[in-house]
Amino acid sequence: MPKINLSHFEAAFLFSLFTSVVMGITSKTTDKERRDYGAYCFACFLIALFGIAWLMKLGHG
Amino acid sequence: MAAQTQPAAHPATPINVWLPPVILGWVIPGGGHFLLKKTGRGALIFASVFLMFLFGLFMRGMMFTPQSGDVLTTLINYGGFVADIAAGALYLVAAMFGYSQPDVPGDVHDYGTKFLVTAGLLNILAMVDAYEIATGRKD
C-alpha cells in the first residue's frame, strides 16, 4: 500500500473539502442551499486554517 | 395570549421503509441515497467518505480498538472505535486485509487517524440523511 506524506496545509485542505461536501449535502433541503452551505463551510474551514496558522506564527514571534 | 403552534406530528414510518437505506448507507457510504434514487448525492457522499478513508490509510492512520483505562482513555478508544466502524465496508475490508497501524508519533500519522475517524462520522451524517429522506422529512 502506498504511503503519502501530506503537508499540514494539504491535509487540512482535503479534510475541509470532503467534510464540507458531506455537510452541505446532509444539512440542507434544496440543491442551491446545499451548494451554498457546502461553499460556506469550506470557506469557514479555510479562514480558520489561515487565521489559526497566522496566530501561531505571530504568537511564536 | 398567543396561540402556540404545535409541530406537525410525523406518522410513524414502518421500519421496513427506513431500515434498508440506513443499513445499506452504513455498509456502502452513500448506498442509502442510491437506494432512494438520490444518485447524485449518493455519489458525492461515496466519493468524499471513500477518499477520506483512503487518505487516512495512505497516511498510516491508527485504527482504534476498544480499550479500557481511565475515563478519558476509555472515551477516546471506544469513541474512536465506533467512529472507525461507522465507515462500514471500508473498515471491514481494511481490517480483513490485516491493516494494523500502531499509534506512532508524527503529524502525518495523526492526520491519518483523524481522517479515518472523520470518514466514519461523515458516514453517520449520511445515514441520518438517508433516514430522513426515507421517512419523508426531507426531499
N, CA and C atoms of all chains as a GROMACS GRO file, in nm:
protein
  600
    1MET      N    1   0.085  -0.120   0.000
    1MET     CA    2   0.000   0.000   0.000
    1MET      C    3   0.088   0.125   0.000
    2PRO      N    4   0.057   0.218  -0.090
    2PRO     CA    5   0.142   0.340  -0.094
    2PRO      C    6   0.128   0.422   0.034
    3LYS      N    7   0.235   0.493   0.062
    3LYS     CA    8   0.233   0.581   0.179
    3LYS      C    9   0.253   0.723   0.129
    4ILE      N   10   0.170   0.813   0.176
    4ILE     CA   11   0.185   0.952   0.131
    4ILE      C   12   0.214   1.041   0.251
    5ASN      N   13   0.289   1.143   0.223
    5ASN     CA   14   0.321   1.242   0.325
    5ASN      C   15   0.265   1.377   0.282
    6LEU      N   16   0.154   1.413   0.339
    6LEU     CA   17   0.093   1.543   0.306
    6LEU      C   18   0.144   1.648   0.405
    7SER      N   19   0.153   1.770   0.356
    7SER     CA   20   0.186   1.880   0.447
    7SER      C   21   0.062   1.912   0.531
    8HIS      N   22   0.082   1.995   0.633
    8HIS     CA   23  -0.032   2.037   0.716
    8HIS      C   24  -0.140   2.100   0.629
    9PHE      N   25  -0.096   2.188   0.538
    9PHE     CA   26  -0.193   2.259   0.456
    9PHE      C   27  -0.270   2.163   0.366
   10GLU      N   28  -0.198   2.073   0.301
   10GLU     CA   29  -0.263   1.979   0.210
   10GLU      C   30  -0.364   1.892   0.284
   11ALA      N   31  -0.322   1.841   0.400
   11ALA     CA   32  -0.412   1.755   0.477
   11ALA      C   33  -0.536   1.833   0.523
   12ALA      N   34  -0.514   1.954   0.574
   12ALA     CA   35  -0.627   2.034   0.622
   12ALA      C   36  -0.719   2.075   0.506
   13PHE      N   37  -0.659   2.100   0.390
   13PHE     CA   38  -0.739   2.137   0.271
   13PHE      C   39  -0.829   2.020   0.231
   14LEU      N   40  -0.772   1.900   0.224
   14LEU     CA   41  -0.852   1.784   0.185
   14LEU      C   42  -0.960   1.755   0.289
   15PHE      N   43  -0.922   1.764   0.415
   15PHE     CA   44  -1.019   1.743   0.523
   15PHE      C   45  -1.136   1.840   0.507
   16SER      N   46  -1.104   1.966   0.483
   16SER     CA   47  -1.208   2.069   0.468
   16SER      C   48  -1.299   2.038   0.350
   17LEU      N   49  -1.238   1.996   0.241
   17LEU     CA   50  -1.314   1.971   0.118
   17LEU      C   51  -1.414   1.857   0.137
   18PHE      N   52  -1.366   1.743   0.184
   18PHE     CA   53  -1.454   1.626   0.199
   18PHE      C   54  -1.563   1.653   0.304
   19THR      N   55  -1.523   1.714   0.413
   19THR     CA   56  -1.620   1.741   0.520
   19THR      C   57  -1.727   1.840   0.472
   20SER      N   58  -1.686   1.943   0.398
   20SER     CA   59  -1.781   2.043   0.350
   20SER      C   60  -1.882   1.983   0.254
   21VAL      N   61  -1.835   1.894   0.168
   21VAL     CA   62  -1.925   1.830   0.071
   21VAL      C   63  -2.035   1.753   0.145
   22VAL      N   64  -1.996   1.670   0.242
   22VAL     CA   65  -2.096   1.589   0.312
   22VAL      C   66  -2.186   1.677   0.399
   23MET      N   67  -2.128   1.776   0.465
   23MET     CA   68  -2.211   1.864   0.548
   23MET      C   69  -2.311   1.942   0.464
   24GLY      N   70  -2.267   1.986   0.346
   24GLY     CA   71  -2.358   2.057   0.256
   24GLY      C   72  -2.473   1.969   0.212
   25ILE      N   73  -2.441   1.844   0.177
   25ILE     CA   74  -2.546   1.752   0.129
   25ILE      C   75  -2.646   1.720   0.239
   26THR      N   76  -2.595   1.694   0.359
   26THR     CA   77  -2.683   1.641   0.464
   26THR      C   78  -2.754   1.748   0.545
   27SER      N   79  -2.711   1.874   0.532
   27SER     CA   80  -2.767   1.976   0.623
   27SER      C   81  -2.885   2.053   0.566
   28LYS      N   82  -2.897   2.060   0.436
   28LYS     CA   83  -2.998   2.148   0.377
   28LYS      C   84  -3.096   2.070   0.291
   29THR      N   85  -3.199   2.141   0.244
   29THR     CA   86  -3.307   2.071   0.175
   29THR      C   87  -3.312   2.092   0.023
   30THR      N   88  -3.264   2.205  -0.026
   30THR     CA   89  -3.266   2.225  -0.171
   30THR      C   90  -3.122   2.223  -0.224
   31ASP      N   91  -3.110   2.198  -0.354
   31ASP     CA   92  -2.976   2.188  -0.413
   31ASP      C   93  -2.898   2.318  -0.398
   32LYS      N   94  -2.967   2.431  -0.416
   32LYS     CA   95  -2.898   2.560  -0.406
   32LYS      C   96  -2.848   2.581  -0.262
   33GLU      N   97  -2.935   2.548  -0.165
   33GLU     CA   98  -2.894   2.563  -0.024
   33GLU      C   99  -2.777   2.471   0.008
   34ARG      N  100  -2.780   2.352  -0.046
   34ARG     CA  101  -2.670   2.256  -0.021
   34ARG      C  102  -2.539   2.310  -0.076
   35ARG      N  103  -2.546   2.360  -0.201
   35ARG     CA  104  -2.425   2.412  -0.266
   35ARG      C  105  -2.372   2.532  -0.188
   36ASP      N  106  -2.462   2.622  -0.150
   36ASP     CA  107  -2.420   2.742  -0.077
   36ASP      C  108  -2.363   2.707   0.060
   37TYR      N  109  -2.429   2.614   0.130
   37TYR     CA  110  -2.382   2.579   0.264
   37TYR      C  111  -2.249   2.505   0.258
   38GLY      N  112  -2.232   2.419   0.156
   38GLY     CA  113  -2.104   2.350   0.139
   38GLY      C  114  -1.992   2.450   0.114
   39ALA      N  115  -2.019   2.548   0.027
   39ALA     CA  116  -1.917   2.650  -0.001
   39ALA      C  117  -1.890   2.734   0.124
   40TYR      N  118  -1.995   2.764   0.199
   40TYR     CA  119  -1.979   2.842   0.323
   40TYR      C  120  -1.892   2.766   0.423
   41CYS      N  121  -1.920   2.637   0.441
   41CYS     CA  122  -1.841   2.556   0.534
   41CYS      C  123  -1.694   2.552   0.490
   42PHE      N  124  -1.674   2.532   0.359
   42PHE     CA  125  -1.537   2.524   0.308
   42PHE      C  126  -1.463   2.656   0.332
   43ALA      N  127  -1.532   2.767   0.306
   43ALA     CA  128  -1.469   2.898   0.329
   43ALA      C  129  -1.436   2.916   0.476
   44CYS      N  130  -1.528   2.876   0.565
   44CYS     CA  131  -1.502   2.888   0.709
   44CYS      C  132  -1.381   2.805   0.750
   45PHE      N  133  -1.372   2.682   0.696
   45PHE     CA  134  -1.256   2.597   0.727
   45PHE      C  135  -1.126   2.667   0.687
   46LEU      N  136  -1.126   2.722   0.564
   46LEU     CA  137  -1.003   2.784   0.514
   46LEU      C  138  -0.968   2.911   0.593
   47ILE      N  139  -1.070   2.990   0.625
   47ILE     CA  140  -1.044   3.111   0.705
   47ILE      C  141  -0.986   3.072   0.841
   48ALA      N  142  -1.045   2.970   0.904
   48ALA     CA  143  -0.993   2.924   1.033
   48ALA      C  144  -0.851   2.870   1.017
   49LEU      N  145  -0.828   2.798   0.908
   49LEU     CA  146  -0.696   2.740   0.884
   49LEU      C  147  -0.589   2.849   0.875
   50PHE      N  148  -0.615   2.949   0.789
   50PHE     CA  149  -0.516   3.057   0.774
   50PHE      C  150  -0.510   3.143   0.900
   51GLY      N  151  -0.626   3.171   0.961
   51GLY     CA  152  -0.628   3.255   1.081
   51GLY      C  153  -0.549   3.194   1.195
   52ILE      N  154  -0.572   3.065   1.221
   52ILE     CA  155  -0.502   2.999   1.332
   52ILE      C  156  -0.353   2.985   1.299
   53ALA      N  157  -0.323   2.959   1.170
   53ALA     CA  158  -0.182   2.949   1.131
   53ALA      C  159  -0.108   3.081   1.157
   54TRP      N  160  -0.172   3.193   1.120
   54TRP     CA  161  -0.109   3.323   1.143
   54TRP      C  162  -0.099   3.353   1.292
   55LEU      N  163  -0.202   3.317   1.368
   55LEU     CA  164  -0.197   3.337   1.513
   55LEU      C  165  -0.078   3.264   1.574
   56MET      N  166  -0.058   3.140   1.530
   56MET     CA  167   0.053   3.061   1.584
   56MET      C  168   0.186   3.121   1.542
   57LYS      N  169   0.191   3.166   1.416
   57LYS     CA  170   0.318   3.226   1.370
   57LYS      C  171   0.350   3.352   1.447
   58LEU      N  172   0.248   3.439   1.463
   58LEU     CA  173   0.271   3.564   1.535
   58LEU      C  174   0.296   3.537   1.683
   59GLY      N  175   0.228   3.438   1.739
   59GLY     CA  176   0.248   3.403   1.880
   59GLY      C  177   0.388   3.355   1.908
   60HIS      N  178   0.449   3.288   1.810
   60HIS     CA  179   0.585   3.238   1.831
   60HIS      C  180   0.690   3.344   1.801
   61GLY      N  181   0.649   3.456   1.739
   61GLY     CA  182   0.743   3.564   1.712
   61GLY      C  183   0.829   3.537   1.590
   62MET      N  184  -5.330   3.620   2.465
   62MET     CA  185  -5.230   3.515   2.468
   62MET      C  186  -5.216   3.454   2.328
   63ALA      N  187  -5.093   3.451   2.285
   63ALA     CA  188  -5.069   3.398   2.150
   63ALA      C  189  -5.090   3.248   2.149
   64ALA      N  190  -5.154   3.206   2.043
   64ALA     CA  191  -5.176   3.061   2.031
   64ALA      C  192  -5.044   2.993   2.000
   65GLN      N  193  -5.018   2.886   2.072
   65GLN     CA  194  -4.895   2.813   2.047
   65GLN      C  195  -4.918   2.713   1.935
   66THR      N  196  -4.822   2.713   1.842
   66THR     CA  197  -4.836   2.619   1.730
   66THR      C  198  -4.759   2.492   1.764
   67GLN      N  199  -4.828   2.384   1.752
   67GLN     CA  200  -4.765   2.254   1.777
   67GLN      C  201  -4.702   2.205   1.648
   68PRO      N  202  -4.579   2.153   1.655
   68PRO     CA  203  -4.522   2.096   1.532
   68PRO      C  204  -4.603   1.977   1.486
   69ALA      N  205  -4.615   1.968   1.354
   69ALA     CA  206  -4.694   1.858   1.298
   69ALA      C  207  -4.628   1.725   1.333
   70ALA      N  208  -4.706   1.635   1.388
   70ALA     CA  209  -4.652   1.505   1.425
   70ALA      C  210  -4.637   1.419   1.300
   71HIS      N  211  -4.516   1.362   1.286
   71HIS     CA  212  -4.495   1.273   1.172
   71HIS      C  213  -4.553   1.137   1.207
   72PRO      N  214  -4.632   1.082   1.116
   72PRO     CA  215  -4.680   0.946   1.142
   72PRO      C  216  -4.561   0.851   1.143
   73ALA      N  217  -4.567   0.753   1.230
   73ALA     CA  218  -4.456   0.659   1.241
   73ALA      C  219  -4.435   0.586   1.109
   74THR      N  220  -4.312   0.592   1.060
   74THR     CA  221  -4.281   0.524   0.934
   74THR      C  222  -4.244   0.380   0.965
   75PRO      N  223  -4.298   0.286   0.890
   75PRO     CA  224  -4.264   0.145   0.915
   75PRO      C  225  -4.114   0.122   0.904
   76ILE      N  226  -4.065   0.034   0.989
   76ILE     CA  227  -3.920   0.011   0.996
   76ILE      C  228  -3.866  -0.045   0.864
   77ASN      N  229  -3.951  -0.120   0.792
   77ASN     CA  230  -3.902  -0.178   0.666
   77ASN      C  231  -3.884  -0.074   0.556
   78VAL      N  232  -3.932   0.049   0.582
   78VAL     CA  233  -3.912   0.157   0.485
   78VAL      C  234  -3.776   0.224   0.506
   79TRP      N  235  -3.742   0.251   0.631
   79TRP     CA  236  -3.620   0.329   0.655
   79TRP      C  237  -3.497   0.245   0.690
   80LEU      N  238  -3.519   0.121   0.736
   80LEU     CA  239  -3.403   0.041   0.777
   80LEU      C  240  -3.312   0.001   0.661
   81PRO      N  241  -3.366  -0.047   0.548
   81PRO     CA  242  -3.275  -0.085   0.438
   81PRO      C  243  -3.184   0.029   0.390
   82PRO      N  244  -3.236   0.153   0.369
   82PRO     CA  245  -3.142   0.260   0.329
   82PRO      C  246  -3.037   0.291   0.434
   83VAL      N  247  -3.077   0.283   0.562
   83VAL     CA  248  -2.981   0.314   0.670
   83VAL      C  249  -2.872   0.207   0.676
   84ILE      N  250  -2.914   0.080   0.669
   84ILE     CA  251  -2.815  -0.030   0.674
   84ILE      C  252  -2.724  -0.025   0.552
   85LEU      N  253  -2.785  -0.007   0.434
   85LEU     CA  254  -2.703   0.000   0.312
   85LEU      C  255  -2.610   0.122   0.315
   86GLY      N  256  -2.659   0.230   0.373
   86GLY     CA  257  -2.576   0.350   0.388
   86GLY      C  258  -2.459   0.329   0.480
   87TRP      N  259  -2.476   0.240   0.578
   87TRP     CA  260  -2.363   0.209   0.666
   87TRP      C  261  -2.262   0.121   0.592
   88VAL      N  262  -2.312   0.017   0.526
   88VAL     CA  263  -2.220  -0.078   0.461
   88VAL      C  264  -2.145  -0.007   0.348
   89ILE      N  265  -2.219   0.062   0.261
   89ILE     CA  266  -2.157   0.134   0.149
   89ILE      C  267  -2.190   0.281   0.166
   90PRO      N  268  -2.093   0.365   0.193
   90PRO     CA  269  -2.122   0.508   0.209
   90PRO      C  270  -2.198   0.563   0.088
   91GLY      N  271  -2.310   0.627   0.114
   91GLY     CA  272  -2.392   0.679   0.005
   91GLY      C  273  -2.489   0.576  -0.052
   92GLY      N  274  -2.479   0.452  -0.008
   92GLY     CA  275  -2.564   0.345  -0.061
   92GLY      C  276  -2.711   0.369  -0.033
   93GLY      N  277  -2.740   0.425   0.084
   93GLY     CA  278  -2.878   0.454   0.118
   93GLY      C  279  -2.939   0.555   0.022
   94HIS      N  280  -2.860   0.653  -0.018
   94HIS     CA  281  -2.908   0.753  -0.114
   94HIS      C  282  -2.931   0.690  -0.251
   95PHE      N  283  -2.842   0.599  -0.289
   95PHE     CA  284  -2.862   0.530  -0.416
   95PHE      C  285  -2.992   0.451  -0.414
   96LEU      N  286  -3.018   0.384  -0.301
   96LEU     CA  287  -3.140   0.305  -0.288
   96LEU      C  288  -3.264   0.394  -0.296
   97LEU      N  289  -3.250   0.517  -0.248
   97LEU     CA  290  -3.363   0.611  -0.250
   97LEU      C  291  -3.366   0.696  -0.377
   98LYS      N  292  -3.286   0.654  -0.475
   98LYS     CA  293  -3.281   0.721  -0.607
   98LYS      C  294  -3.224   0.862  -0.601
   99LYS      N  295  -3.141   0.889  -0.502
   99LYS     CA  296  -3.071   1.018  -0.495
   99LYS      C  297  -2.926   0.993  -0.537
  100THR      N  298  -2.909   0.963  -0.666
  100THR     CA  299  -2.779   0.914  -0.712
  100THR      C  300  -2.669   1.019  -0.705
  101GLY      N  301  -2.703   1.144  -0.738
  101GLY     CA  302  -2.600   1.249  -0.736
  101GLY      C  303  -2.544   1.268  -0.597
  102ARG      N  304  -2.634   1.279  -0.499
  102ARG     CA  305  -2.590   1.296  -0.360
  102ARG      C  306  -2.517   1.172  -0.310
  103GLY      N  307  -2.568   1.056  -0.349
  103GLY     CA  308  -2.504   0.931  -0.308
  103GLY      C  309  -2.362   0.922  -0.362
  104ALA      N  310  -2.343   0.963  -0.487
  104ALA     CA  311  -2.210   0.956  -0.547
  104ALA      C  312  -2.114   1.052  -0.477
  105LEU      N  313  -2.161   1.171  -0.445
  105LEU     CA  314  -2.076   1.268  -0.376
  105LEU      C  315  -2.039   1.219  -0.236
  106ILE      N  316  -2.136   1.162  -0.166
  106ILE     CA  317  -2.108   1.109  -0.032
  106ILE      C  318  -2.009   0.994  -0.040
  107PHE      N  319  -2.032   0.905  -0.136
  107PHE     CA  320  -1.940   0.790  -0.150
  107PHE      C  321  -1.798   0.839  -0.179
  108ALA      N  322  -1.787   0.933  -0.274
  108ALA     CA  323  -1.653   0.982  -0.311
  108ALA      C  324  -1.586   1.048  -0.191
  109SER      N  325  -1.659   1.129  -0.117
  109SER     CA  326  -1.599   1.202  -0.005
  109SER      C  327  -1.554   1.106   0.106
  110VAL      N  328  -1.644   1.016   0.145
  110VAL     CA  329  -1.610   0.924   0.255
  110VAL      C  330  -1.501   0.827   0.212
  111PHE      N  331  -1.512   0.775   0.090
  111PHE     CA  332  -1.414   0.678   0.041
  111PHE      C  333  -1.275   0.743   0.032
  112LEU      N  334  -1.269   0.862  -0.026
  112LEU     CA  335  -1.138   0.928  -0.041
  112LEU      C  336  -1.080   0.966   0.095
  113MET      N  337  -1.166   1.012   0.186
  113MET     CA  338  -1.114   1.047   0.318
  113MET      C  339  -1.058   0.923   0.388
  114PHE      N  340  -1.130   0.812   0.379
  114PHE     CA  341  -1.081   0.688   0.440
  114PHE      C  342  -0.952   0.642   0.374
  115LEU      N  343  -0.948   0.651   0.240
  115LEU     CA  344  -0.829   0.607   0.166
  115LEU      C  345  -0.707   0.693   0.203
  116PHE      N  346  -0.726   0.824   0.210
  116PHE     CA  347  -0.614   0.910   0.251
  116PHE      C  348  -0.571   0.877   0.393
  117GLY      N  349  -0.667   0.843   0.479
  117GLY     CA  350  -0.634   0.803   0.616
  117GLY      C  351  -0.546   0.679   0.617
  118LEU      N  352  -0.580   0.583   0.531
  118LEU     CA  353  -0.498   0.461   0.523
  118LEU      C  354  -0.359   0.493   0.467
  119PHE      N  355  -0.355   0.575   0.360
  119PHE     CA  356  -0.227   0.608   0.297
  119PHE      C  357  -0.137   0.687   0.392
  120MET      N  358  -0.198   0.759   0.484
  120MET     CA  359  -0.116   0.832   0.583
  120MET      C  360  -0.086   0.747   0.706
  121ARG      N  361  -0.123   0.619   0.696
  121ARG     CA  362  -0.097   0.523   0.804
  121ARG      C  363  -0.161   0.567   0.936
  122GLY      N  364  -0.288   0.605   0.925
  122GLY     CA  365  -0.361   0.641   1.047
  122GLY      C  366  -0.386   0.518   1.132
  123MET      N  367  -0.407   0.540   1.260
  123MET     CA  368  -0.430   0.430   1.353
  123MET      C  369  -0.578   0.396   1.359
  124MET      N  370  -0.608   0.266   1.364
  124MET     CA  371  -0.746   0.221   1.388
  124MET      C  372  -0.761   0.203   1.539
  125PHE      N  373  -0.865   0.259   1.594
  125PHE     CA  374  -0.888   0.245   1.737
  125PHE      C  375  -0.940   0.105   1.769
  126THR      N  376  -0.900   0.055   1.884
  126THR     CA  377  -0.955  -0.070   1.935
  126THR      C  378  -1.015  -0.041   2.072
  127PRO      N  379  -1.121  -0.115   2.110
  127PRO     CA  380  -1.182  -0.088   2.240
  127PRO      C  381  -1.087  -0.120   2.354
  128GLN      N  382  -1.045  -0.021   2.425
  128GLN     CA  383  -0.954  -0.040   2.539
  128GLN      C  384  -1.006   0.040   2.657
  129SER      N  385  -1.001  -0.021   2.771
  129SER     CA  386  -1.045   0.048   2.892
  129SER      C  387  -0.924   0.104   2.966
  130GLY      N  388  -0.950   0.199   3.049
  130GLY     CA  389  -0.847   0.261   3.131
  130GLY      C  390  -0.913   0.368   3.214
  131ASP      N  391  -0.850   0.484   3.223
  131ASP     CA  392  -0.920   0.593   3.289
  131ASP      C  393  -1.032   0.643   3.197
  132VAL      N  394  -1.111   0.736   3.249
  132VAL     CA  395  -1.232   0.777   3.176
  132VAL      C  396  -1.198   0.831   3.038
  133LEU      N  397  -1.096   0.916   3.032
  133LEU     CA  398  -1.060   0.978   2.904
  133LEU      C  399  -1.010   0.874   2.804
  134THR      N  400  -0.927   0.782   2.850
  134THR     CA  401  -0.876   0.677   2.761
  134THR      C  402  -0.990   0.591   2.708
  135THR      N  403  -1.080   0.554   2.797
  135THR     CA  404  -1.195   0.472   2.756
  135THR      C  405  -1.280   0.546   2.654
  136LEU      N  406  -1.305   0.674   2.683
  136LEU     CA  407  -1.389   0.754   2.594
  136LEU      C  408  -1.327   0.767   2.456
  137ILE      N  409  -1.198   0.797   2.453
  137ILE     CA  410  -1.130   0.816   2.324
  137ILE      C  411  -1.126   0.685   2.245
  138ASN      N  412  -1.090   0.576   2.313
  138ASN     CA  413  -1.075   0.450   2.240
  138ASN      C  414  -1.208   0.392   2.194
  139TYR      N  415  -1.307   0.394   2.282
  139TYR     CA  416  -1.438   0.341   2.241
  139TYR      C  417  -1.503   0.434   2.138
  140GLY      N  418  -1.493   0.564   2.159
  140GLY     CA  419  -1.548   0.659   2.062
  140GLY      C  420  -1.482   0.646   1.927
  141GLY      N  421  -1.350   0.637   1.927
  141GLY     CA  422  -1.276   0.620   1.802
  141GLY      C  423  -1.311   0.490   1.733
  142PHE      N  424  -1.328   0.384   1.813
  142PHE     CA  425  -1.362   0.253   1.757
  142PHE      C  426  -1.499   0.258   1.689
  143VAL      N  427  -1.595   0.319   1.757
  143VAL     CA  428  -1.731   0.330   1.699
  143VAL      C  429  -1.726   0.412   1.569
  144ALA      N  430  -1.649   0.522   1.571
  144ALA     CA  431  -1.639   0.606   1.452
  144ALA      C  432  -1.570   0.532   1.338
  145ASP      N  433  -1.467   0.453   1.370
  145ASP     CA  434  -1.399   0.374   1.267
  145ASP      C  435  -1.496   0.273   1.204
  146ILE      N  436  -1.572   0.205   1.291
  146ILE     CA  437  -1.666   0.103   1.242
  146ILE      C  438  -1.776   0.166   1.156
  147ALA      N  439  -1.810   0.292   1.185
  147ALA     CA  440  -1.917   0.359   1.112
  147ALA      C  441  -1.883   0.375   0.964
  148ALA      N  442  -1.757   0.356   0.927
  148ALA     CA  443  -1.721   0.365   0.785
  148ALA      C  444  -1.768   0.241   0.708
  149GLY      N  445  -1.821   0.141   0.779
  149GLY     CA  446  -1.884   0.026   0.714
  149GLY      C  447  -1.786  -0.066   0.645
  150ALA      N  448  -1.814  -0.096   0.518
  150ALA     CA  449  -1.734  -0.194   0.445
  150ALA      C  450  -1.588  -0.149   0.433
  151LEU      N  451  -1.567  -0.018   0.430
  151LEU     CA  452  -1.428   0.031   0.419
  151LEU      C  453  -1.347  -0.018   0.539
  152TYR      N  454  -1.406  -0.006   0.657
  152TYR     CA  455  -1.338  -0.052   0.779
  152TYR      C  456  -1.322  -0.204   0.776
  153LEU      N  457  -1.431  -0.272   0.741
  153LEU     CA  458  -1.429  -0.419   0.745
  153LEU      C  459  -1.326  -0.475   0.647
  154VAL      N  460  -1.319  -0.416   0.526
  154VAL     CA  461  -1.221  -0.465   0.427
  154VAL      C  462  -1.079  -0.438   0.475
  155ALA      N  463  -1.056  -0.317   0.528
  155ALA     CA  464  -0.921  -0.284   0.578
  155ALA      C  465  -0.881  -0.379   0.690
  156ALA      N  466  -0.975  -0.407   0.780
  156ALA     CA  467  -0.944  -0.499   0.891
  156ALA      C  468  -0.924  -0.641   0.839
  157MET      N  469  -1.004  -0.680   0.739
  157MET     CA  470  -0.994  -0.815   0.684
  157MET      C  471  -0.857  -0.837   0.620
  158PHE      N  472  -0.804  -0.732   0.556
  158PHE     CA  473  -0.674  -0.746   0.491
  158PHE      C  474  -0.559  -0.721   0.590
  159GLY      N  475  -0.594  -0.711   0.716
  159GLY     CA  476  -0.492  -0.706   0.820
  159GLY      C  477  -0.430  -0.570   0.843
  160TYR      N  478  -0.502  -0.464   0.806
  160TYR     CA  479  -0.446  -0.330   0.832
  160TYR      C  480  -0.437  -0.309   0.981
  161SER      N  481  -0.318  -0.287   1.029
  161SER     CA  482  -0.299  -0.264   1.171
  161SER      C  483  -0.182  -0.170   1.188
  162GLN      N  484  -0.211  -0.050   1.227
  162GLN     CA  485  -0.107   0.050   1.239
  162GLN      C  486  -0.096   0.091   1.386
  163PRO      N  487   0.021   0.071   1.446
  163PRO     CA  488   0.035   0.116   1.585
  163PRO      C  489   0.033   0.268   1.594
  164ASP      N  490   0.002   0.317   1.713
  164ASP     CA  491  -0.003   0.462   1.735
  164ASP      C  492   0.140   0.514   1.749
  165VAL      N  493   0.189   0.572   1.641
  165VAL     CA  494   0.327   0.623   1.643
  165VAL      C  495   0.323   0.776   1.636
  166PRO      N  496   0.422   0.841   1.693
  166PRO     CA  497   0.422   0.988   1.687
  166PRO      C  498   0.447   1.037   1.544
  167GLY      N  499   0.395   1.153   1.514
  167GLY     CA  500   0.414   1.210   1.379
  167GLY      C  501   0.288   1.277   1.332
  168ASP      N  502   0.305   1.393   1.271
  168ASP     CA  503   0.186   1.469   1.231
  168ASP      C  504   0.108   1.399   1.119
  169VAL      N  505   0.178   1.332   1.028
  169VAL     CA  506   0.108   1.266   0.917
  169VAL      C  507   0.023   1.150   0.969
  170HIS      N  508   0.081   1.069   1.060
  170HIS     CA  509   0.004   0.960   1.120
  170HIS      C  510  -0.118   1.014   1.194
  171ASP      N  511  -0.096   1.124   1.263
  171ASP     CA  512  -0.205   1.184   1.341
  171ASP      C  513  -0.318   1.231   1.248
  172TYR      N  514  -0.280   1.295   1.139
  172TYR     CA  515  -0.382   1.336   1.040
  172TYR      C  516  -0.453   1.212   0.986
  173GLY      N  517  -0.379   1.108   0.960
  173GLY     CA  518  -0.439   0.985   0.908
  173GLY      C  519  -0.543   0.928   1.003
  174THR      N  520  -0.510   0.928   1.132
  174THR     CA  521  -0.605   0.879   1.232
  174THR      C  522  -0.732   0.962   1.231
  175LYS      N  523  -0.716   1.093   1.221
  175LYS     CA  524  -0.833   1.183   1.217
  175LYS      C  525  -0.914   1.162   1.090
  176PHE      N  526  -0.846   1.137   0.980
  176PHE     CA  527  -0.916   1.112   0.854
  176PHE      C  528  -1.003   0.986   0.865
  177LEU      N  529  -0.946   0.880   0.924
  177LEU     CA  530  -1.021   0.754   0.937
  177LEU      C  531  -1.144   0.773   1.025
  178VAL      N  532  -1.125   0.842   1.136
  178VAL     CA  533  -1.237   0.864   1.229
  178VAL      C  534  -1.343   0.953   1.162
  179THR      N  535  -1.299   1.058   1.095
  179THR     CA  536  -1.394   1.152   1.036
  179THR      C  537  -1.471   1.089   0.921
  180ALA      N  538  -1.407   0.997   0.849
  180ALA     CA  539  -1.479   0.927   0.742
  180ALA      C  540  -1.600   0.854   0.800
  181GLY      N  541  -1.581   0.790   0.915
  181GLY     CA  542  -1.693   0.722   0.981
  181GLY      C  543  -1.799   0.820   1.029
  182LEU      N  544  -1.755   0.932   1.086
  182LEU     CA  545  -1.851   1.030   1.136
  182LEU      C  546  -1.933   1.091   1.022
  183LEU      N  547  -1.868   1.115   0.909
  183LEU     CA  548  -1.941   1.168   0.793
  183LEU      C  549  -2.042   1.065   0.743
  184ASN      N  550  -2.004   0.938   0.753
  184ASN     CA  551  -2.098   0.834   0.709
  184ASN      C  552  -2.219   0.828   0.802
  185ILE      N  553  -2.198   0.857   0.930
  185ILE     CA  554  -2.313   0.863   1.022
  185ILE      C  555  -2.407   0.976   0.980
  186LEU      N  556  -2.351   1.090   0.943
  186LEU     CA  557  -2.433   1.201   0.893
  186LEU      C  558  -2.514   1.157   0.771
  187ALA      N  559  -2.446   1.085   0.682
  187ALA     CA  560  -2.514   1.038   0.559
  187ALA      C  561  -2.625   0.940   0.592
  188MET      N  562  -2.602   0.854   0.693
  188MET     CA  563  -2.705   0.757   0.733
  188MET      C  564  -2.827   0.830   0.791
  189VAL      N  565  -2.803   0.933   0.871
  189VAL     CA  566  -2.914   1.011   0.927
  189VAL      C  567  -2.991   1.079   0.813
  190ASP      N  568  -2.917   1.130   0.714
  190ASP     CA  569  -2.981   1.194   0.599
  190ASP      C  570  -3.068   1.094   0.523
  191ALA      N  571  -3.014   0.973   0.504
  191ALA     CA  572  -3.091   0.869   0.434
  191ALA      C  573  -3.217   0.835   0.513
  192TYR      N  574  -3.205   0.832   0.645
  192TYR     CA  575  -3.322   0.804   0.730
  192TYR      C  576  -3.428   0.913   0.711
  193GLU      N  577  -3.384   1.038   0.710
  193GLU     CA  578  -3.480   1.148   0.696
  193GLU      C  579  -3.547   1.148   0.559
  194ILE      N  580  -3.471   1.113   0.456
  194ILE     CA  581  -3.531   1.104   0.322
  194ILE      C  582  -3.632   0.989   0.317
  195ALA      N  583  -3.593   0.875   0.375
  195ALA     CA  584  -3.681   0.758   0.370
  195ALA      C  585  -3.812   0.782   0.447
  196THR      N  586  -3.804   0.861   0.555
  196THR     CA  587  -3.925   0.884   0.634
  196THR      C  588  -4.004   1.007   0.585
  197GLY      N  589  -3.954   1.071   0.479
  197GLY     CA  590  -4.028   1.183   0.419
  197GLY      C  591  -4.006   1.316   0.487
  198ARG      N  592  -3.909   1.324   0.576
  198ARG     CA  593  -3.884   1.453   0.642
  198ARG      C  594  -3.800   1.545   0.555
  199LYS      N  595  -3.732   1.488   0.458
  199LYS     CA  596  -3.652   1.565   0.363
  199LYS      C  597  -3.678   1.512   0.224
  200ASP      N  598  -3.645   1.596   0.127
  200ASP     CA  599  -3.658   1.553  -0.012
  200ASP      C  600  -3.530   1.482  -0.055
   0.00000   0.00000   0.00000
